[in-house]
Amino acid sequence: MILFRYDSDLAEKYPAICGGVIWARGLQNGPTPPALVEAYRAEQCAVIEKIGSTPLSAIQSLEAWRRAFSAFGVKPTQYRSAAEALLRRLTKKGDIPNLNLLVDLGNLVSIRYGLPVAIFDRRETQGTVTVKFAAGHERFTDLGADEVSCPEPGEVIFVDEADLVSARRWCWRQSDQSASRAETTEALITVEGLHDSAEEDVRAALADLEALLREHVPGVELVSALLTPENPAFAVEA
C-alpha cells in the first residue's frame, strides 16, 4: 500500500527534493505535556539566539523554498513556506503559542531545522497522497472554513485519490480535513527540504520527530522512510 509519493513530473522539476515521511498510529493528541512545553520554549529561545539579526531570506533552507514557490508561480513573500511563517512569527513576536501535542511537537522540529513539518490526520484520506502539480479541479477547504475552493493550475499540492487536497502551495497551508485534532489517532507526518544539505537535515529532523513521538506518545507505532526522486514512494504493509 503506497501512502505517499512524489509525482514524476514534480521530481523532474525539483530534483533536489528530499522528504522524510512517518506513518504514525496509536496517536493520543491533546494538551501539550509540561515536559514538551518546556522543551518547545527552550528551542524557541535557542533559535532566536541562533538567527540573531540574520534575515530569514538568507537562511539556506528557507531561500530554497522561496525559489521553489517562485518556480511554480507563487510570490514567496505573499505565500510563505510553513517553516518561514513559523520563524517569522518567532523572530517578530518572540514566541509561538502552544496549540496541542502534535502541532507543538512538529513545530519544535520545524524551527530547529528551518524545514516545513506537516502532520496530516488520515481519517478522510482516500488512497495515496501525491505531491504534484494541480490540474485546478481538485477540492480544498481552508482551516476553519466551510467553503470549498480549487487550487490554481500548476501550483504544487498534496492530494489523495479522490482529489481531496490536504495542502496547497506545497508547504503553505493544510486543509481543514487534514489538521490534527484531539481525535487524531493516525497521521502522516512529512518533513521536506530542497537546499544543498537537505538530505542530512531531513534525516536529522526525521529522527528527532520519531524520538519526540516515542517520548510523548507511549505505545505509538511508527514507520518511516526517506524519499528522493530516485525513491519517490512510501509504501507500507496494509
N, CA, C and O of each residue as an XYZ file, in Angstrom:
952
protein
N       0.848     -1.187      0.000
C       0.000      0.000      0.000
C       0.891      1.246      0.000
O       1.700      1.442      0.907
N       0.732      2.077     -1.019
C       1.500      3.315     -1.107
C       0.715      4.418     -0.395
O      -0.409      4.738     -0.782
N       1.314      4.993      0.643
C       0.652      6.059      1.396
C       0.971      7.440      0.844
O       0.141      8.347      0.900
N       2.194      7.594      0.304
C       2.656      8.933     -0.061
C       3.684      8.801     -1.180
O       4.486      7.867     -1.193
N       3.651      9.750     -2.124
C       4.638      9.697     -3.195
C       4.805     11.067     -3.842
O       3.938     11.934     -3.735
N       5.935     11.239     -4.511
C       6.184     12.415     -5.335
C       5.900     12.051     -6.790
O       6.405     11.051     -7.300
N       5.095     12.865     -7.444
C       4.802     12.653     -8.855
C       6.082     12.816     -9.681
O       6.954     13.613     -9.336
N       6.184     12.063    -10.756
C       7.416     12.077    -11.556
C       7.680     13.447    -12.185
O       8.835     13.863    -12.278
N       6.643     14.149    -12.614
C       6.844     15.476    -13.202
C       7.394     16.456    -12.171
O       8.241     17.291    -12.486
N       6.904     16.347    -10.937
C       7.396     17.223     -9.881
C       8.851     16.885     -9.543
O       9.685     17.778     -9.393
N       9.144     15.595     -9.425
C      10.503     15.185     -9.098
C      11.489     15.610    -10.184
O      12.642     15.925     -9.891
N      11.038     15.617    -11.426
C      11.910     16.035    -12.529
C      12.229     17.525    -12.439
O      13.356     17.939    -12.711
N      11.230     18.335    -12.055
C      11.441     19.785    -11.972
C      12.200     20.163    -10.710
O      12.924     21.159    -10.696
N      12.040     19.377     -9.649
C      12.695     19.670     -8.371
C      13.566     18.474     -7.961
O      13.231     17.762     -7.015
N      14.665     18.256     -8.661
C      15.490     17.062     -8.409
C      16.190     17.074     -7.050
O      16.731     16.052     -6.627
N      16.186     18.222     -6.364
C      16.843     18.292     -5.051
C      15.907     17.912     -3.909
O      16.330     17.878     -2.754
N      14.633     17.624     -4.216
C      13.675     17.366     -3.144
C      14.075     16.143     -2.318
O      14.448     15.098     -2.850
N      13.983     16.315     -1.007
C      14.208     15.212     -0.074
C      13.092     15.272      0.955
O      12.878     16.308      1.583
N      12.390     14.179      1.128
C      11.273     14.159      2.047
C      11.376     13.041      3.071
O      11.627     11.887      2.723
N      11.185     13.386      4.320
C      11.068     12.386      5.363
C       9.600     12.161      5.662
O       8.845     13.122      5.814
N       9.185     10.911      5.750
C       7.772     10.588      5.957
C       7.632      9.590      7.097
O       8.385      8.621      7.191
N       6.651      9.846      7.963
C       6.342      8.938      9.058
C       4.857      8.586      9.006
O       4.004      9.466      8.889
N       4.562      7.311      9.091
C       3.188      6.854      9.294
C       3.059      6.533     10.780
O       3.727      5.635     11.292
N       2.200      7.272     11.460
C       2.056      7.126     12.908
C       0.654      6.624     13.245
O      -0.347      7.193     12.809
N       0.605      5.553     14.025
C      -0.679      5.009     14.500
C      -0.649      4.892     16.017
O       0.414      4.804     16.632
N      -1.837      4.892     16.602
C      -1.918      4.840     18.057
C      -1.591      6.164     18.703
O      -1.136      6.212     19.846
N      -1.824      7.248     17.968
C      -1.555      8.579     18.494
C      -2.569      8.955     19.572
O      -3.710      8.494     19.564
N      -2.130      9.794     20.485
C      -3.002     10.360     21.508
C      -2.706     11.848     21.551
O      -1.719     12.273     22.150
N      -3.555     12.634     20.919
C      -3.342     14.076     20.874
C      -4.080     14.742     22.025
O      -4.945     14.130     22.653
N      -3.747     15.967     22.295
C      -4.388     16.691     23.387
C      -3.497     17.830     23.829
O      -2.610     18.237     23.078
N      -3.704     18.358     25.029
C      -2.846     19.442     25.520
C      -1.381     19.015     25.553
O      -1.067     17.861     25.844
N      -0.505     19.944     25.257
C       0.924     19.655     25.246
C       1.408     19.380     26.678
O       1.199     20.212     27.561
N       2.042     18.243     26.922
C       2.509     17.929     28.279
C       3.588     18.910     28.731
O       4.317     19.452     27.899
N       3.700     19.145     30.048
C       4.655     20.138     30.565
C       6.083     19.948     30.074
O       6.764     20.926     29.765
N       6.545     18.709     29.997
C       7.928     18.477     29.566
C       8.154     18.939     28.129
O       9.210     19.479     27.802
N       7.150     18.723     27.273
C       7.271     19.165     25.885
C       7.137     20.679     25.786
O       7.821     21.308     24.979
N       6.271     21.269     26.592
C       6.152     22.728     26.624
C       7.504     23.350     26.972
O       7.936     24.312     26.337
N       8.159     22.799     27.976
C       9.461     23.321     28.395
C      10.494     23.176     27.283
O      11.269     24.097     27.024
N      10.501     22.015     26.625
C      11.446     21.795     25.532
C      11.171     22.732     24.361
O      12.098     23.239     23.730
N       9.905     22.956     24.081
C       9.499     23.832     22.975
C       9.922     25.271     23.257
O      10.441     25.948     22.369
N       9.709     25.740     24.473
C      10.111     27.101     24.833
C      11.623     27.263     24.778
O      12.127     28.293     24.330
N      12.348     26.240     25.236
C      13.805     26.293     25.187
C      14.291     26.342     23.743
O      15.233     27.068     23.426
N      13.646     25.568     22.867
C      14.027     25.568     21.456
C      13.770     26.928     20.829
O      14.584     27.410     20.041
N      12.658     27.547     21.166
C      12.360     28.870     20.628
C      13.436     29.877     21.024
O      13.884     30.667     20.194
N      13.847     29.851     22.284
C      14.903     30.760     22.746
C      16.211     30.496     22.017
O      16.913     31.430     21.629
N      16.536     29.220     21.832
C      17.776     28.858     21.154
C      17.772     29.304     19.697
O      18.789     29.766     19.179
N      16.623     29.165     19.037
C      16.522     29.543     17.626
C      16.600     31.059     17.467
O      17.249     31.550     16.543
N      15.952     31.798     18.351
C      16.038     33.261     18.290
C      17.489     33.711     18.414
O      17.942     34.584     17.674
N      18.212     33.111     19.352
C      19.622     33.457     19.550
C      20.460     33.059     18.336
O      21.355     33.796     17.922
N      20.167     31.899     17.773
C      20.925     31.414     16.619
C      20.722     32.316     15.396
O      21.677     32.628     14.684
N      19.487     32.726     15.160
C      19.196     33.555     13.986
C      19.760     34.958     14.166
O      20.324     35.530     13.233
N      19.606     35.514     15.369
C      20.111     36.856     15.627
C      19.537     37.861     14.643
O      18.319     37.970     14.497
N      20.409     38.592     13.973
C      19.958     39.608     13.009
C      19.961     39.105     11.567
O      19.765     39.886     10.636
N      20.180     37.810     11.382
C      20.205     37.251     10.029
C      18.824     37.335      9.386
O      17.854     36.874      9.989
N      18.695     37.902      8.191
C      17.393     37.912      7.522
C      16.954     36.482      7.211
O      17.776     35.638      6.854
N      15.660     36.216      7.348
C      15.176     34.871      7.062
C      15.458     34.481      5.612
O      15.672     33.307      5.310
N      15.459     35.464      4.725
C      15.730     35.175      3.312
C      17.152     34.680      3.083
O      17.455     34.139      2.020
N      18.031     34.861      4.077
C      19.414     34.411      3.932
C      19.634     33.014      4.495
O      20.724     32.457      4.357
N      18.616     32.443      5.125
C      18.727     31.082      5.647
C      18.551     30.109      4.487
O      17.544     30.161      3.781
N      19.509     29.234      4.289
C      19.579     28.399      3.077
C      18.309     27.587      2.843
O      17.796     27.549      1.725
N      17.806     26.948      3.876
C      16.632     26.092      3.699
C      15.405     26.905      3.296
O      14.615     26.460      2.463
N      15.239     28.092      3.880
C      14.092     28.944      3.552
C      14.235     29.548      2.163
O      13.260     29.658      1.420
N      15.454     29.936      1.820
C      15.695     30.520      0.500
C      15.375     29.512     -0.602
O      14.869     29.887     -1.659
N      15.669     28.233     -0.359
C      15.362     27.199     -1.352
C      13.853     27.076     -1.561
O      13.399     26.879     -2.688
N      13.074     27.191     -0.485
C      11.619     27.147     -0.643
C      11.100     28.375     -1.378
O      10.154     28.277     -2.160
N      11.703     29.513     -1.135
C      11.303     30.713     -1.882
C      11.501     30.501     -3.384
O      10.638     30.851     -4.188
N      12.632     29.930     -3.746
C      12.893     29.667     -5.165
C      11.896     28.666     -5.736
O      11.454     28.802     -6.877
N      11.547     27.666     -4.942
C      10.584     26.663     -5.405
C       9.208     27.287     -5.617
O       8.549     27.010     -6.619
N       8.776     28.122     -4.687
C       7.476     28.783     -4.825
C       7.462     29.657     -6.078
O       6.503     29.633     -6.849
N       8.527     30.423     -6.273
C       8.601     31.282     -7.462
C       8.536     30.462     -8.737
O       7.957     30.896     -9.733
N       9.132     29.277     -8.707
C       9.181     28.437     -9.903
C       7.810     27.934    -10.327
O       7.593     27.677    -11.512
N       6.867     27.786     -9.378
C       5.518     27.409     -9.818
C       4.534     28.579     -9.732
O       3.325     28.376     -9.618
N       5.068     29.812     -9.789
C       4.233     30.985     -9.996
C       3.630     31.617     -8.765
O       2.641     32.343     -8.870
N       4.206     31.359     -7.583
C       3.676     31.919     -6.345
C       4.689     32.909     -5.770
O       5.880     32.609     -5.699
N       4.217     34.084     -5.361
C       5.097     35.061     -4.745
C       5.478     34.583     -3.339
O       4.607     34.469     -2.476
N       6.749     34.306     -3.100
C       7.151     33.714     -1.817
C       7.061     34.667     -0.631
O       7.103     34.220      0.516
N       6.937     35.975     -0.880
C       6.748     36.905      0.230
C       5.267     37.137      0.514
O       4.914     37.755      1.519
N       4.410     36.646     -0.363
C       2.965     36.706     -0.127
C       2.476     35.399      0.483
O       1.653     35.401      1.398
N       2.986     34.294     -0.027
C       2.666     32.966      0.497
C       3.985     32.335      0.963
O       4.781     31.861      0.152
N       4.196     32.339      2.260
C       5.465     31.861      2.805
C       5.374     30.378      3.138
O       4.315     29.881      3.524
N       6.482     29.683      2.987
C       6.510     28.286      3.404
C       6.170     28.199      4.886
O       6.366     29.158      5.633
N       5.660     27.047      5.307
C       5.259     26.886      6.706
C       6.419     27.148      7.659
O       6.227     27.729      8.727
N       7.624     26.720      7.278
C       8.789     26.934      8.142
C       9.119     28.416      8.256
O       9.408     28.907      9.347
N       9.076     29.122      7.146
C       9.373     30.558      7.192
C       8.300     31.306      7.975
O       8.618     32.233      8.719
N       7.039     30.918      7.820
C       5.959     31.575      8.556
C       6.152     31.420     10.062
O       5.945     32.366     10.822
N       6.553     30.215     10.490
C       6.803     29.988     11.917
C       7.972     30.840     12.415
O       7.876     31.480     13.462
N       9.065     30.848     11.669
C      10.241     31.594     12.096
C      10.001     33.101     12.029
O      10.560     33.857     12.823
N       9.187     33.528     11.101
C       8.819     34.945     11.026
C       8.030     35.339     12.268
O       8.286     36.387     12.861
N       7.072     34.503     12.663
C       6.306     34.763     13.872
C       7.245     34.798     15.094
O       7.140     35.684     15.943
N       8.148     33.836     15.165
C       9.041     33.735     16.308
C       9.957     34.948     16.419
O      10.117     35.503     17.506
N      10.555     35.360     15.319
C      11.513     36.464     15.370
C      10.843     37.817     15.549
O      11.453     38.749     16.073
N       9.597     37.931     15.119
C       8.888     39.215     15.251
C       8.152     39.326     16.586
O       8.137     40.395     17.198
N       7.544     38.234     17.039
C       6.720     38.262     18.248
C       7.454     37.742     19.484
O       7.065     38.053     20.610
N       8.498     36.960     19.285
C       9.259     36.452     20.405
C       8.843     35.093     20.903
O       9.533     34.501     21.732
N       7.711     34.577     20.406
C       7.292     33.230     20.800
C       6.248     32.712     19.827
O       5.675     33.466     19.040
N       6.013     31.397     19.898
C       4.959     30.748     19.122
C       4.018     30.098     20.131
O       4.473     29.313     20.963
N       2.723     30.398     20.086
C       1.798     29.859     21.086
C       1.688     28.335     21.015
O       1.844     27.740     19.949
N       1.422     27.724     22.147
C       1.148     26.293     22.190
C      -0.240     26.018     21.620
O      -1.174     26.786     21.849
N      -0.369     24.924     20.881
C      -1.669     24.547     20.318
C      -2.109     23.187     20.844
O      -3.096     23.085     21.571
N      -1.383     22.158     20.478
C      -1.643     20.823     21.026
C      -0.368     19.997     20.882
O       0.604     20.443     20.273
N      -0.381     18.815     21.436
C       0.825     17.989     21.478
C       1.437     17.788     20.094
O       2.628     18.031     19.902
N       0.636     17.349     19.137
C       1.175     17.026     17.826
C       1.663     18.258     17.081
O       2.731     18.232     16.470
N       0.893     19.331     17.125
C       1.302     20.554     16.433
C       2.574     21.116     17.048
O       3.496     21.499     16.327
N       2.632     21.169     18.373
C       3.821     21.730     19.027
C       5.050     20.875     18.778
O       6.147     21.399     18.587
N       4.871     19.569     18.779
C       5.974     18.659     18.505
C       6.524     18.894     17.094
O       7.737     18.971     16.898
N       5.632     19.004     16.131
C       6.059     19.263     14.763
C       6.707     20.626     14.604
O       7.705     20.767     13.898
N       6.135     21.641     15.267
C       6.691     22.992     15.171
C       8.064     23.090     15.817
O       8.922     23.833     15.339
N       8.279     22.358     16.884
C       9.582     22.353     17.539
C      10.667     21.898     16.558
O      11.725     22.519     16.453
N      10.392     20.821     15.854
C      11.373     20.302     14.895
C      11.493     21.237     13.691
O      12.582     21.410     13.145
N      10.387     21.832     13.281
C      10.406     22.733     12.137
C      11.316     23.928     12.375
O      12.127     24.270     11.514
N      11.191     24.567     13.536
C      12.038     25.744     13.790
C      13.482     25.343     14.060
O      14.398     26.122     13.797
N      13.695     24.152     14.577
C      15.069     23.682     14.851
C      15.871     23.568     13.555
O      17.050     23.918     13.522
N      15.240     23.082     12.500
C      15.950     22.833     11.238
C      15.590     23.809     10.119
O      16.216     23.785      9.059
N      14.594     24.661     10.337
C      14.158     25.552      9.272
C      13.518     24.812      8.118
O      13.658     25.201      6.958
N      12.802     23.723      8.450
C      12.152     22.878      7.452
C      10.649     22.796      7.731
O      10.240     22.794      8.892
N       9.830     22.730      6.694
C       8.388     22.568      6.915
C       8.060     21.157      7.395
O       8.456     20.169      6.776
N       7.334     21.081      8.500
C       6.856     19.812      9.047
C       5.331     19.858      9.032
O       4.731     20.808      9.536
N       4.713     18.851      8.465
C       3.250     18.793      8.409
C       2.758     17.500      9.035
O       3.348     16.438      8.838
N       1.674     17.598      9.790
C       1.056     16.428     10.406
C      -0.356     16.331      9.867
O      -1.215     17.147     10.201
N      -0.596     15.322      9.026
C      -1.868     15.166      8.332
C      -2.704     14.064      8.973
O      -2.315     12.896      8.956
N      -3.838     14.432      9.531
C      -4.796     13.433     10.003
C      -5.284     12.643      8.789
O      -5.634     13.227      7.763
N      -5.307     11.311      8.908
C      -5.632     10.476      7.750
C      -7.093     10.021      7.694
O      -7.448      9.223      6.826
N      -7.941     10.507      8.591
C      -9.304      9.975      8.658
C     -10.087     10.149      7.363
O     -10.880      9.278      7.005
N      -9.883     11.246      6.662
C     -10.651     11.488      5.441
C      -9.845     11.250      4.172
O     -10.320     11.522      3.069
N      -8.628     10.743      4.328
C      -7.786     10.484      3.162
C      -8.181      9.191      2.476
O      -8.417      8.178      3.135
N      -8.252      9.225      1.150
C      -8.560      8.025      0.370
C      -7.350      7.672     -0.504
O      -6.970      8.411     -1.412
N      -6.767      6.519     -0.192
C      -5.660      6.032     -1.002
C      -4.382      6.822     -0.810
O      -4.116      7.349      0.271
N      -3.602      6.898     -1.864
C      -2.286      7.526     -1.841
C      -2.388      9.043     -1.864
O      -3.204      9.608     -2.592
N      -1.560      9.696     -1.065
C      -1.390     11.151     -1.157
C      -0.198     11.414     -2.074
O       0.898     10.902     -1.847
N      -0.423     12.214     -3.105
C       0.614     12.519     -4.086
C       0.941     14.001     -4.060
O       0.046     14.845     -4.019
N       2.230     14.310     -4.084
C       2.676     15.694     -4.234
C       2.850     15.924     -5.723
O       3.677     15.271     -6.359
N       2.078     16.851     -6.287
C       2.045     17.005     -7.737
C       1.628     18.420     -8.110
O       1.252     19.221     -7.253
N       1.700     18.709     -9.396
C       1.187     19.978     -9.907
C      -0.332     19.863    -10.068
O      -0.830     18.890    -10.634
N      -1.053     20.851     -9.573
C      -2.512     20.812     -9.611
C      -3.039     20.977    -11.030
O      -2.484     21.726    -11.833
N      -4.123     20.261    -11.323
C      -4.839     20.476    -12.582
C      -5.790     21.662    -12.453
O      -6.082     22.345    -13.435
N      -6.272     21.899    -11.228
C      -7.150     23.038    -10.978
C      -8.559     22.664    -10.585
O      -9.342     23.527    -10.188
N      -8.903     21.368    -10.690
C     -10.265     20.936    -10.332
C     -10.318     20.323     -8.930
O     -11.404     20.041     -8.425
N      -9.187     20.119     -8.310
C      -9.121     19.451     -7.014
C      -9.810     20.311     -5.941
O      -9.991     21.516     -6.120
N     -10.189     19.672     -4.824
C     -11.007     20.335     -3.799
C     -10.195     20.633     -2.538
O      -9.542     19.754     -1.975
N     -10.254     21.900     -2.112
C      -9.528     22.315     -0.905
C     -10.455     23.101      0.016
O     -11.186     23.984     -0.433
N     -10.418     22.773      1.311
C     -11.151     23.528      2.323
C     -10.144     24.094      3.305
O      -9.417     23.350      3.963
N     -10.105     25.417      3.402
C      -9.117     26.061      4.272
C      -9.425     25.784      5.741
O     -10.554     25.450      6.100
N      -8.401     25.927      6.583
C      -8.559     25.714      8.011
C      -9.651     26.618      8.576
O      -9.627     27.833      8.380
N     -10.602     26.019      9.274
C     -11.669     26.768      9.906
C     -12.741     27.271      8.966
O     -13.602     28.052      9.373
N     -12.707     26.833      7.701
C     -13.677     27.301      6.713
C     -14.612     26.175      6.291
O     -14.336     25.000      6.532
N     -15.719     26.547      5.658
C     -16.652     25.574      5.110
C     -16.632     25.577      3.585
O     -16.971     24.580      2.947
N     -16.234     26.698      3.015
C     -16.265     26.849      1.559
C     -15.147     26.049      0.901
O     -13.994     26.083      1.332
N     -15.516     25.336     -0.145
C     -14.544     24.554     -0.913
C     -14.007     25.411     -2.053
O     -14.779     26.051     -2.767
N     -12.696     25.425     -2.225
C     -12.075     26.150     -3.328
C     -11.202     25.195     -4.122
O     -11.014     24.041     -3.739
N     -10.677     25.685     -5.224
C      -9.801     24.871     -6.073
C      -8.419     25.523     -6.156
O      -8.316     26.750     -6.165
N      -7.384     24.735     -6.215
C      -6.041     25.308     -6.370
C      -5.852     25.895     -7.763
O      -6.598     25.584     -8.692
N      -4.851     26.740     -7.886
C      -4.500     27.276     -9.192
C      -3.815     26.188    -10.016
O      -2.968     25.468     -9.487
N      -4.160     26.053    -11.296
C      -3.449     25.068    -12.121
C      -1.945     25.318    -12.088
O      -1.487     26.446    -12.273
N      -1.186     24.256    -11.851
C       0.266     24.368    -11.840
C       0.886     24.553    -10.480
O       2.095     24.373    -10.331
N       0.087     24.913     -9.463
C       0.679     25.029     -8.133
C       0.889     23.625     -7.569
O       0.230     22.676     -7.994
N       1.789     23.498     -6.631
C       2.080     22.188     -6.048
C       1.115     21.918     -4.900
O       0.915     22.762     -4.027
N       0.521     20.728     -4.915
C      -0.453     20.350     -3.891
C      -0.160     18.942     -3.378
O       0.526     18.154     -4.029
N      -0.696     18.648     -2.193
C      -0.782     17.284     -1.676
C      -2.225     16.867     -1.911
O      -3.138     17.543     -1.438
N      -2.456     15.779     -2.624
C      -3.821     15.411     -2.994
C      -3.990     13.902     -2.971
O      -3.075     13.164     -3.338
N      -5.169     13.437     -2.537
C      -5.410     11.995     -2.480
C      -6.091     11.509     -3.751
O      -6.256     12.270     -4.704
N      -6.484     10.245     -3.763
C      -7.037      9.645     -4.981
C      -8.462     10.103     -5.274
O      -8.988      9.840     -6.355
N      -9.097     10.797     -4.306
C     -10.435     11.345     -4.529
C     -10.373     12.848     -4.826
O     -11.391     13.537     -4.764
N      -9.185     13.350     -5.147
C      -8.948     14.765     -5.454
C      -9.181     15.689     -4.269
O      -9.479     16.870     -4.447
N      -9.045     15.152     -3.051
C      -9.137     15.974     -1.850
C      -7.740     16.493     -1.518
O      -6.818     15.709     -1.290
N      -7.589     17.806     -1.490
C      -6.292     18.443     -1.262
C      -6.043     18.592      0.236
O      -6.880     19.135      0.957
N      -4.908     18.118      0.696
C      -4.552     18.275      2.107
C      -3.561     19.408      2.341
O      -3.388     19.843      3.480
N      -2.904     19.897      1.287
C      -2.020     21.057      1.424
C      -1.925     21.794      0.094
O      -1.784     21.179     -0.963
N      -2.003     23.119      0.161
C      -1.851     23.951     -1.025
C      -0.504     24.648     -1.032
O       0.141     24.821      0.002
N      -0.100     25.046     -2.237
C       1.175     25.747     -2.440
C       2.299     25.016     -1.717
O       3.119     25.610     -1.017
N       2.300     23.715     -1.916
C       3.295     22.770     -1.392
C       3.267     22.741      0.127
O       2.624     21.874      0.718
N       3.956     23.679      0.766
C       4.016     23.664      2.237
C       3.560     25.005      2.798
O       4.128     25.512      3.765
N       2.521     25.574      2.176
C       1.992     26.855      2.647
C       0.908     26.649      3.701
O       0.999     27.189      4.804
N      -0.123     25.864      3.361
C      -1.225     25.701      4.306
C      -1.904     24.351      4.119
O      -2.092     23.873      3.000
N      -2.272     23.745      5.267
C      -3.018     22.489      5.256
C      -4.515     22.731      5.139
O      -5.005     23.843      5.337
N      -5.220     21.669      4.814
C      -6.674     21.741      4.738
C      -7.300     21.545      6.112
O      -6.650     21.078      7.047
N      -8.559     21.907      6.214
C      -9.294     21.713      7.462
C      -9.406     20.221      7.788
O      -9.283     19.825      8.947
N      -9.637     19.402      6.767
C      -9.811     17.957      6.999
C      -8.534     17.297      7.521
O      -8.601     16.317      8.263
N      -7.386     17.823      7.143
C      -6.119     17.156      7.490
C      -5.508     17.643      8.799
O      -4.518     17.077      9.261
N      -6.077     18.679      9.402
C      -5.497     19.248     10.618
C      -5.579     18.253     11.776
O      -6.574     17.544     11.931
N      -4.531     18.213     12.575
C      -4.535     17.309     13.729
C      -5.394     17.884     14.843
O      -5.302     19.062     15.188
N      -6.229     17.019     15.389
C      -7.159     17.427     16.442
C      -7.101     16.431     17.594
O      -6.322     15.478     17.567
N      -7.935     16.664     18.608
C      -7.947     15.779     19.774
C      -8.272     14.348     19.375
O      -7.838     13.406     20.038
N      -9.038     14.175     18.292
C      -9.471     12.847     17.862
C      -8.458     12.139     16.977
O      -8.670     10.985     16.604
N      -7.370     12.801     16.636
C      -6.391     12.224     15.721
C      -5.693     11.009     16.350
O      -5.070     11.115     17.406
N      -5.809      9.871     15.688
C      -5.125      8.656     16.156
C      -4.170      8.100     15.106
O      -3.298      7.290     15.423
N      -4.333      8.533     13.854
C      -3.454      8.088     12.762
C      -3.085      9.292     11.920
O      -3.948     10.088     11.553
N      -1.805      9.425     11.613
C      -1.364     10.594     10.852
C      -0.213     10.244      9.934
O       0.540      9.300     10.174
N      -0.097     11.021      8.885
C       1.069     11.002      8.009
C       1.842     12.277      8.302
O       1.290     13.374      8.210
N       3.094     12.144      8.650
C       3.923     13.283      9.037
C       5.035     13.448      8.009
O       5.727     12.485      7.679
N       5.204     14.662      7.506
C       6.223     14.910      6.490
C       7.155     16.030      6.927
O       6.742     16.968      7.610
N       8.413     15.922      6.526
C       9.391     16.994      6.686
C      10.201     17.020      5.401
O      10.701     15.983      4.964
N      10.338     18.206      4.783
C      10.909     18.276      3.440
C      11.958     19.377      3.321
O      11.913     20.382      4.030
N      12.894     19.165      2.415
C      13.906     20.162      2.135
C      14.326     20.158      0.683
O      14.185     19.151     -0.012
N      14.845     21.295      0.221
C      15.283     21.440     -1.167
C      16.688     22.034     -1.277
O      17.201     22.204     -2.383
N      17.305     22.346     -0.154
C      18.604     23.023     -0.170
C      19.741     22.008     -0.286
O      19.503     20.800     -0.309
N      20.958     22.497     -0.356
C      22.110     21.633     -0.625
C      22.295     20.533      0.411
O      22.640     19.405      0.058
N      22.075     20.839      1.670
C      22.250     19.833      2.726
C      20.914     19.250      3.178
O      20.772     18.820      4.323
N      19.938     19.237      2.276
C      18.589     18.798      2.647
C      18.572     17.365      3.175
O      17.903     17.089      4.171
N      19.284     16.458      2.535
C      19.225     15.064      2.974
C      19.729     14.913      4.407
O      19.108     14.222      5.215
N      20.835     15.548      4.719
C      21.374     15.479      6.074
C      20.390     16.064      7.084
O      20.150     15.472      8.137
N      19.820     17.223      6.762
C      18.909     17.889      7.689
C      17.587     17.139      7.833
O      17.046     17.032      8.933
N      17.076     16.627      6.729
C      15.816     15.884      6.789
C      15.986     14.597      7.599
O      15.106     14.231      8.378
N      17.109     13.918      7.416
C      17.369     12.707      8.206
C      17.372     13.029      9.706
O      16.784     12.306     10.510
N      18.042     14.120     10.061
C      18.121     14.500     11.473
C      16.745     14.899     11.996
O      16.366     14.513     13.102
N      16.004     15.661     11.216
C      14.666     16.082     11.640
C      13.740     14.879     11.791
O      12.942     14.815     12.727
N      13.850     13.933     10.871
C      13.033     12.722     10.934
C      13.332     11.940     12.217
O      12.414     11.464     12.885
N      14.597     11.812     12.551
C      14.975     11.112     13.777
C      14.448     11.831     15.007
O      13.988     11.188     15.951
N      14.509     13.157     15.007
C      14.001     13.930     16.142
C      12.491     13.762     16.286
O      11.986     13.616     17.399
N      11.778     13.782     15.181
C      10.330     13.591     15.220
C       9.973     12.237     15.821
O       9.092     12.133     16.674
N      10.669     11.207     15.362
C      10.395      9.867     15.889
C      10.708      9.788     17.383
O       9.941      9.206     18.150
N      11.821     10.364     17.790
C      12.204     10.318     19.205
C      11.196     11.068     20.068
O      10.830     10.589     21.142
N      10.747     12.223     19.624
C       9.776     13.005     20.387
C       8.422     12.298     20.459
O       7.759     12.320     21.497
N       8.018     11.677     19.362
C       6.750     10.938     19.365
C       6.801      9.777     20.343
O       5.856      9.555     21.100
N       7.895      9.041     20.329
C       8.013      7.902     21.247
C       8.076      8.361     22.709
O       7.571      7.685     23.605
N       8.701      9.514     22.932
C       8.817     10.025     24.295
C       7.482     10.513     24.842
O       7.173     10.298     26.014
N       6.694     11.168     24.000
C       5.492     11.833     24.498
C       4.189     11.128     24.143
O       3.124     11.527     24.615
N       4.256     10.085     23.317
C       3.049      9.313     22.977
C       3.355      7.838     23.218
O       3.711      7.123     22.281
N       3.223      7.378     24.444
C       3.536      5.974     24.751
C       2.708      5.011     23.904
O       1.500      5.187     23.742
N       3.374      3.994     23.370
C       2.675      2.986     22.591
C       2.456      3.336     21.132
O       1.856      2.549     20.400
N       2.929      4.504     20.684
C       2.739      4.887     19.289
C       3.487      3.921     18.370
O       4.575      3.452     18.705
N       2.894      3.628     17.208
C       3.525      2.790     16.187
C       4.001      3.685     15.049
O       3.235      4.495     14.528
N       5.272      3.536     14.665
C       5.856      4.404     13.654
C       6.526      3.596     12.554
O       7.232      2.622     12.816
N       6.293      4.019     11.327
C       7.027      3.500     10.169
C       7.494      4.726      9.399
O       6.706      5.640      9.154
N       8.768      4.755      9.014
C       9.285      5.953      8.367
C      10.139      5.608      7.154
O      10.561      4.466      6.965
N      10.379      6.628      6.340
C      11.225      6.456      5.151
C      11.745      7.809      4.704
O      11.167      8.851      5.013
N      12.849      7.770      3.969
C      13.410      8.965      3.348
C      13.177      8.856      1.849
O      13.554      7.865      1.225
N      12.550      9.886      1.272
C      12.201      9.850     -0.152
C      13.022     10.856     -0.945
O      13.334     11.948     -0.468
N      13.364     10.461     -2.163
C      14.078     11.297     -3.114
C      13.493     11.018     -4.499
O      12.682     10.102     -4.638
N      13.875     11.770     -5.517
C      13.387     11.459     -6.864
C      13.721     10.027     -7.312
O      13.001      9.454     -8.130
N      14.808      9.446     -6.783
C      15.170      8.079     -7.121
C      14.363      7.059     -6.313
O      14.255      5.896     -6.700
N      13.816      7.493     -5.220
C      12.990      6.626     -4.345
C      11.783      7.451     -3.920
O      11.721      7.914     -2.781
N      10.808      7.644     -4.837
C       9.775      8.662     -4.631
C       8.527      8.220     -3.872
O       7.653      9.049     -3.623
N       8.410      6.959     -3.498
C       7.164      6.467     -2.899
C       7.383      5.837     -1.530
O       8.396      5.182     -1.287
N       6.424      6.044     -0.649
C       6.442      5.484      0.703
C       5.347      4.416      0.788
O       4.159      4.736      0.814
N       5.757      3.156      0.830
C       4.809      2.049      0.864
C       4.933      1.305      2.176
O       6.029      1.151      2.716
N       3.787      0.836      2.693
C       3.759      0.071      3.930
C       2.860     -1.135      3.726
O       2.079     -1.181      2.775
N       2.969     -2.102      4.611
C       2.088     -3.250      4.562
C       0.728     -2.877      5.126
O       0.646     -2.266      6.192
N      -0.311     -3.228      4.444
C      -1.670     -2.879      4.886
C      -2.013     -3.617      6.166
O      -3.112     -3.456      6.696
